[in-house]
Amino acid sequence: MKLPAAAVLASLSLAGCAATPPDTLPAFNPSDPALGIRDVHYHPVVADYEHRVPVEPQNWRQQNERLSPANPGGGS
């Protein structure tokens, strides 16, 4: 158990001494003032709100068959 732990510790300590990692960030830099600021658009949260009233429980199998795009009993 001590040997694998020592191997992991040694590899991590050597990885810290490696050269600088490659630049994997995107082409833009958020701190670059030349990029400017994107426009902000307002999207109302309740724009598509539709009031619904509670209904009595119904047979779920009949509702699924009625709303299914496939023919009843046709499967998917």
Secondary structure as GFF3:
##gff-version 3
##sequence-region A 1 76
A	DSSP	alpha_helix	2	16	.	.	.	ID=ss1
A	DSSP	three_ten_helix	33	35	.	.	.	ID=ss2
A	DSSP	alpha_helix	60	67	.	.	.	ID=ss3
###
